[in-house]
Amino acid sequence: MFNYFSDGVVEKINEIKIMKKIIAIFLVGPLVAFLSGCAATQTGISKYSLDVQTKMSNTIFLNPSSENPRTIYLQIKNTSDRPDFTVKNEIVNSLTAKGYRIVDNPNSANYILQTNILQAGKTDITAAEKAFGGGFGSILSGGAIGVAVGSLTGGSNNGRNMVVGGLVGIAAETIAGSLVKDVTYTIITDVQISERTGNSKPIRERVRSSLAQGSSSSITQTLNRNVRWEKFQTRIMSSAEKVNLKFEDALPALKAGLINAISGVF
């Protein structure tokens, strides 16, 4: 085939094409920034007020107690990455206000309240709901769900143009997103309450455990015993959501929700 155009003409045509693409990118860029700003504004409006929710995976009904005084033994643990977070004093105050007395010996208690704070801090709400849905004793999994930007590789001019256009959009979205962020903090707690059965017939309890033995085998143990405690288990999740929320600002509401849920069982 014959080349009807000189190298200079071809180069000039390519320059014109590149200029058109650059102009198109600069025209689309402000539109992307505007749309990103609209999305940020919508988030700021819809998440302006603090939204706090507390829920239990299972409802617990205790038998009404006529014994006086009503005594409770507490075992409050925290295995989260915020060991300084504690609610023991608040739980004690709430239960004593209801007429219960906290004792140091479980043998002299009518109830045993055991709690373990598994997670406290910023989280992805989808992962938190999954962890909550697993119920008491289930493994926390998921974590924050990352957002993939996508591949920025390609051998064609179209691929490179998509990269440049994508970077413009990402930059605009990053600027808007850095100013307005929808933030969620959660506290996930496992709770076990044991109620003494009194002088009635002891409860036959069977405990079955599966223990990992390396990567290819396991050990199963079964324990049968008579106990005088009826046990109830539940998982509690308190969540706080607001635009640009700080943990220190969410903490009082998260604590109040957790304490109210625990003490509300009694």
N, C-alpha and C positions, 0 to 999 in steps of 0.2 A: 504494500500500500504506500501511496505517496503522502507526504506530509505537506498539506497545502498552506500551513501557517508556519512562520518562522518561530524560532525559540523565543524571541522577544515578544511576539504576539501571544503565544501560549502562556508565557509568564504573566503578561498583563491580564489575560482572562482569569487566570488563577487568583491574582491579587484582587480582582473585582469580586470574585466569588467569596474570598475570605472576608473582604470588607462587608459584604452583605450579611454574612453569618455573624460577624461581630456586632453589626447594627441590630440584627434580630435579637441577639443575646441581651444587649443593653436595653432593648425595648421590653423584653420579657422579664428581665431582672426586677424592675420596679413593680411589675404586676405580681410576681412571686412574693416580693417583700410586702406588698399591700395585703395579699391573701394571708400571708403568715401573720401579719399584724392583726388582721381580723380574727384569725384563730386564737391568737394570744388574748385579744380583747374579750372574746367569747368565754375563754377559760377564766379570765379574771372576774368576769361578771357572775358566771355560774358557780364558781368556787370561792366567792368573796367571803361568805359566812362560814364559820367553823362548823363542820358536820361531824358529830361524834355518835358512834354506835357501839353497843355492847350486846353480845349474844352468846348463848350457851348451846353446845352441841346436843346436850341431853338435859331434860328437866329432872330435878331431884325433889321428891316429896318425902319429908321426914315425918315420923309419927309424932303427934303432939305429946309433949312431955309435961307431966304433972309434978315431977320431982322438984324439990326445992332444997338447995340451989341447983340450977341447971349448970353443969360443968362441961368445959371444953378444953381439950389438950390441943395445942397448936404446933404444927411443924411447917414452917414457911421457908422455902428454898428458892434460890435464884441461880439458874445455870445459863443465863443469857450472857451476851457480851457486855451487859451493863450491870456489873455486880453491885454498884452503888444504888441501884433502884430497889427500894424496899417499900412494902405496904403493911408490915406487921403491926406497927403502932396504930395505924388507922383501922385495921381490922379489929384489933383489941378494943379500941374505943367504940366502934360500931356495935360489937357483940355485947360489951358490958352495958351499953345504953339500952339494950333489949332485955337485960336482966340475966345474962349469962355470966358465969365466973370462970376465968382462965386459971387452969391448974398446971403444975409442973410435972405431975405424975400421971401417965396415961391410965394406970390402974384405978385411979379415983375419978376418972372422967366418964361422963355419959356419952360424949361425942369426941371423936378425933378428927380434926380438920388438917389435912395435908395439902399443900399447894406447891407447885413448882413453876416459876416463871421461865418459860422456854425461850421467848424472843421478846425484845423490846427495842424499838427503833424504827428507822425509815424502811419501808418495804414496798414492793409492788403489790397492789391490792389483789390481783389475780392469783399470785403465789400465796398470799396470806389466806385467801378464801380456800385454796386447795389444802393448805396445812390445817385450817380449821375444820374442813370437811372430813379430814381423816379421823377426827375424834380423839378421845383420851388415849395417850400412849403411842400414837402414831408418830412416825418420823417426820420431822420438818424437812421439806424439800422444795425445790423450785428456785427460791431466791429472786432477786430482781431480774425481770425479763429484759434483755438487751434488745436494742433496735439496730438492725443491720443497715448500713448505708447502701451496701451493694458493691459490686465489682467496679473498679475504676480502670480496668484494663481493656484494651481493644486495639486491633491493628488497623482499622479503617479510619478515614477522616470523620465519618459519622460517629464512630465511637469516641473520638477525641472531642468532637463538638458536644456530645452528650455529657462528657466529663466536665467541660467548661461550663455548660448550662447548669449541670447538676451542682457544681461548686457555687455558682451564683445563688441558686435556690437554697442550698445548705447554709451559706453564709447569712442570707436573709432570715432563714428560720432560726439559726443559732442566735442571732441578735434579738429576735423577738422572744425566743424561748428562754434566754438568759434573764430577761426581765420578768417574765410571768411563768411560774412553774406550779403545776398541780402536785402537791406533796401530801403523802399519806404516811402516818406513823401508826404502828399497831403494837399491842401487847398480847401475847398468846400465853395462856396459863392452863396447866392441867390441875384439876382439883379432885381430891378423893375425900369423901366424908364417911366415917365409920360410926354407926349407931349401935350402942350396946343393947343386946336383946333382953337383958335382965335375967330373971330366974326361969325363963321359958326354956324349952328344949334347945340344945346347942344346934348351930347351923353346920351342916356338913359341907366343907369347902374343898374343892379340888383345884389345884394349881398346876398348870401344865406349861413348861418352858422349853423352848427350842434354842439350843446354844450352838453357835458356829464353832466347828473344830477344823481350823484351816480353811481352805477354799473348796474342798471336795467332800466334806463330811460334816455331820452335825450330831449333837447329843440331845435327846429328848428326855426331860425329867417330869415326873408326875408325883405330886404330893397331895395326899388326902389327910385332912385333919378336921377336928371339931373346933369351932370357934363360937364366940358369943358376940360377934360383931357382924352387923349387916352393912355391906359396903355399897357406896354409890360413887360413880365416876362421871366426870364431864370435862369438857374443854371450853374455856372462855376466851373470846377474842374481843378486845376493845380497840376501836379504830378511830382516828381523828384525821380529817381531810380538809385542807384549805390551801388557797394559793399562797405560795412563798412561806409556808408554815415552818416554824422552828420547833424543835423538840421541847425546848423549855416552855414554850407557850402551850403546847399540846399536853404536857405532862399532867397538870391538875385535872383536866377533863378525863384523861385516860385513867388516872388513879381513881377518880370518883366512880367511873363506870365499873371498874374491876371490883372495887370494895363493895359497891352496892349489889353487884351480882352475887358475890360470895356470901355476904351477910344476909342477903335477902332469902337465902335458902332456909335460914333458921327462924 
